[in-house]
């Protein structure tokens, strides 16, 4: 029997319509759907009238389950991996399973699709030609040293953050990078209350100090190259 495939399937970060026809086809035909949270993914599957076997696959159990899942794919099953929103493996579970399949020679197919970082970057008005994705910063140990290491980074930087920590993070950015560094904060991408607040760190921090942030947050920060900052201001 021929081996199956592992499909990495991006799901909408907000609007339910932000999913490809190909993604829906893969989900409808999969022998098994691995979901970060079966309740969250269940809402999407129900919306598109998809009924396939589901299994939880999250950061708390992935270490113990990747081997068994890879064996099922080797035995001929097609498995689709989804996260709660966006592309699995990008600040979400997925890396360990992909690595396990790659080490066994199992075919891994990643579909193009939704992710929060690219829309936030493009909408920021900051240079998009060169950028680095930092994801979530360490909450405690290593946070300060990581920020210090980024002080000289010339590329545009992208961070994910919780709305509960946004003001604290912007305050730390202001201290580390200076109050005039350009920044963009995108919130609730592709949802009803989507917004993008741009300005200096001082201005954007002031905005969210007065207005409590809610929803999913992406921070896009200008690099240390002053030429890039000036160019952004002229746009």
C-alpha positions as CSV (number, residue, x, y, z in Angstrom):
1,X,0.0,0.0,0.0
2,X,1.3,3.4,-0.9
3,X,2.0,5.9,1.9
4,X,-0.4,8.7,2.5
5,X,0.4,12.4,2.9
6,X,0.5,15.0,5.6
7,X,-1.4,18.1,4.5
8,X,-0.7,21.4,6.3
9,X,-4.0,23.3,5.9
10,X,-4.3,27.0,6.7
11,X,-7.6,28.1,8.1
12,X,-9.1,31.6,8.3
13,X,-7.7,34.0,10.9
14,X,-11.1,35.8,11.0
15,X,-13.6,35.8,8.1
16,X,-14.9,32.3,7.4
17,X,-14.6,33.0,3.6
18,X,-10.8,33.3,3.8
19,X,-10.2,29.6,2.9
20,X,-9.3,28.2,-0.4
21,X,-11.2,25.7,-2.5
22,X,-8.2,23.4,-2.4
23,X,-8.2,23.5,1.5
24,X,-11.8,22.6,1.6
25,X,-11.2,19.7,-0.8
26,X,-8.4,18.3,1.3
27,X,-10.4,18.6,4.5
28,X,-13.4,16.8,2.8
29,X,-11.2,13.9,1.6
30,X,-8.8,13.5,4.6
31,X,-8.9,10.3,6.6
32,X,-8.1,12.2,9.7
33,X,-8.1,15.9,10.7
34,X,-5.7,17.0,13.4
35,X,-7.0,20.1,15.2
36,X,-5.4,22.3,17.8
37,X,-8.8,22.6,19.4
38,X,-11.5,20.3,18.0
39,X,-14.3,22.7,19.2
40,X,-12.8,25.7,17.3
41,X,-12.1,23.7,14.1
42,X,-15.5,22.0,14.5
43,X,-17.2,25.4,13.9
44,X,-15.4,25.8,10.6
45,X,-16.1,22.3,9.5
46,X,-19.7,22.5,10.4
47,X,-20.0,25.8,8.4
48,X,-18.7,24.0,5.3
49,X,-20.7,20.8,6.0
50,X,-17.5,18.7,6.4
51,X,-17.7,15.6,8.6
52,X,-14.4,13.8,9.0
53,X,-12.8,12.1,12.0
54,X,-11.0,14.6,14.2
55,X,-8.3,14.3,16.8
56,X,-6.7,16.9,19.1
57,X,-3.2,17.9,18.3
58,X,-1.8,20.7,20.4
59,X,1.4,21.7,22.3
60,X,0.5,19.7,25.3
61,X,0.3,16.3,23.5
62,X,2.2,16.7,20.2
63,X,5.4,15.2,21.7
64,X,3.7,12.0,22.5
65,X,1.5,11.6,19.4
66,X,3.7,12.6,16.4
67,X,5.2,9.1,16.0
68,X,1.9,7.3,15.9
69,X,0.4,9.8,13.5
70,X,3.4,9.5,11.2
71,X,3.0,5.7,11.3
72,X,-0.6,6.1,10.2
73,X,0.4,8.2,7.2
74,X,3.1,5.6,6.3
75,X,0.3,3.0,6.4
76,X,-1.6,4.9,3.7
77,X,-3.8,7.5,5.5
78,X,-4.0,11.1,4.4
79,X,-3.9,13.4,7.4
80,X,-4.8,17.1,7.4
81,X,-3.4,19.4,10.1
82,X,-5.1,22.6,11.1
83,X,-4.7,25.1,13.9
84,X,-7.3,27.4,15.4
85,X,-6.4,30.1,12.9
86,X,-3.8,30.7,10.2
87,X,-1.1,28.4,9.0
88,X,0.0,25.5,11.4
89,X,3.6,25.6,12.5
90,X,3.7,29.4,12.6
91,X,3.5,30.1,16.3
92,X,1.2,27.1,16.4
93,X,1.6,23.3,16.7
94,X,2.9,21.6,13.6
95,X,6.7,21.8,13.5
96,X,7.3,18.5,15.4
97,X,5.0,16.5,13.2
98,X,6.4,18.0,10.0
99,X,10.0,17.2,11.2
100,X,8.9,13.6,12.1
101,X,7.4,13.0,8.7
102,X,10.4,14.6,6.9
103,X,12.7,12.3,8.8
104,X,10.7,9.2,7.7
105,X,10.5,10.3,4.1
106,X,6.7,10.9,4.4
107,X,5.4,13.4,1.9
108,X,4.4,16.8,3.5
109,X,2.3,19.2,1.4
110,X,1.7,22.7,2.8
111,X,-1.1,24.6,1.2
112,X,-0.8,28.3,0.7
113,X,-3.4,30.3,2.6
114,X,-4.3,32.5,5.5
115,X,-1.8,33.9,8.0
116,X,-1.9,37.1,10.1
117,X,1.6,38.3,9.7
118,X,1.6,39.1,5.9
119,X,-1.6,41.3,5.9
120,X,-0.3,43.1,9.0
121,X,3.1,43.7,7.3
122,X,1.6,44.9,4.0
123,X,-0.9,47.2,5.7
124,X,1.7,48.7,8.0
125,X,3.2,51.1,5.5
126,X,6.7,49.9,6.6
127,X,9.1,48.4,4.1
128,X,8.1,44.8,3.1
129,X,11.1,43.9,1.0
130,X,13.1,42.6,3.9
131,X,11.6,41.6,7.3
132,X,12.0,39.1,10.2
133,X,9.3,37.3,12.0
134,X,9.8,37.1,15.8
135,X,6.4,35.6,16.8
136,X,5.7,35.8,20.5
137,X,8.5,37.2,22.6
138,X,9.5,35.3,25.8
139,X,7.2,36.4,28.6
140,X,9.9,36.5,31.3
141,X,13.3,34.8,31.0
142,X,15.2,36.0,27.9
143,X,12.7,38.8,27.0
144,X,15.0,41.8,27.8
145,X,18.1,40.2,26.1
146,X,16.0,39.4,23.0
147,X,14.9,43.0,22.7
148,X,18.5,44.2,23.2
149,X,19.6,41.8,20.4
150,X,17.1,43.4,18.1
151,X,18.2,47.0,18.7
152,X,20.4,47.0,15.6
153,X,18.1,44.9,13.4
154,X,17.6,46.9,10.2
155,X,14.8,44.8,8.8
156,X,11.1,45.4,9.6
157,X,10.2,43.2,12.6
158,X,6.9,41.4,13.1
159,X,5.6,40.2,16.5
160,X,2.5,38.5,17.8
161,X,1.1,39.7,21.1
162,X,-1.8,39.2,23.5
163,X,-4.1,42.2,23.9
164,X,-3.5,41.9,27.7
165,X,0.3,42.5,27.2
166,X,0.2,45.0,24.3
167,X,0.7,48.1,26.4
168,X,3.5,46.6,28.4
169,X,5.2,45.4,25.2
170,X,4.9,48.8,23.5
171,X,6.3,50.4,26.7
172,X,9.3,48.1,26.5
173,X,9.7,48.8,22.8
174,X,9.7,52.5,23.5
175,X,12.4,52.1,26.1
176,X,14.5,49.8,23.9
177,X,14.0,51.3,20.4
178,X,13.2,54.9,21.2
179,X,9.9,56.9,21.2
180,X,10.2,58.0,17.6
181,X,10.6,54.5,16.0
182,X,7.7,53.8,13.6
183,X,5.3,51.1,14.5
184,X,2.0,49.6,13.3
185,X,-0.5,47.6,15.4
186,X,-3.0,45.5,13.5
187,X,-5.9,44.1,15.4
188,X,-8.7,41.6,14.5
189,X,-7.4,41.0,11.0
190,X,-10.2,40.1,8.5
191,X,-12.8,40.4,11.3
192,X,-15.6,43.0,11.7
193,X,-13.7,45.3,14.0
194,X,-10.4,45.1,12.1
195,X,-8.1,48.1,12.6
196,X,-4.6,49.2,11.9
197,X,-3.0,52.0,14.1
198,X,0.2,53.5,12.8
199,X,2.6,56.1,14.1
200,X,5.6,56.4,16.4
201,X,5.9,54.2,19.4
202,X,5.0,57.2,21.6
203,X,1.8,57.8,19.6
204,X,0.6,54.2,19.4
205,X,1.4,53.6,23.0
206,X,-0.6,56.6,23.9
207,X,-3.5,55.4,21.8
208,X,-3.7,52.0,23.5
209,X,-3.1,53.4,26.9
210,X,-6.4,55.3,26.5
211,X,-8.2,52.7,24.5
212,X,-8.1,49.1,25.8
213,X,-7.0,46.7,23.0
214,X,-9.0,43.6,22.3
215,X,-8.6,40.7,19.9
216,X,-5.7,39.2,18.1
217,X,-2.7,41.5,17.8
218,X,0.2,41.8,15.3
219,X,2.9,44.4,15.9
220,X,5.0,45.6,12.9
221,X,8.1,47.6,14.0
222,X,10.4,49.6,11.7
223,X,14.0,48.5,11.6
224,X,17.0,50.5,12.8
225,X,17.8,51.7,9.3
226,X,16.9,55.4,9.5
227,X,16.5,55.6,5.7
228,X,13.6,53.1,5.9
229,X,11.9,55.1,8.7
230,X,12.1,58.3,6.6
231,X,10.8,56.5,3.6
232,X,7.9,55.2,5.5
233,X,6.9,58.6,6.8
234,X,6.6,59.9,3.3
235,X,4.1,57.3,2.2
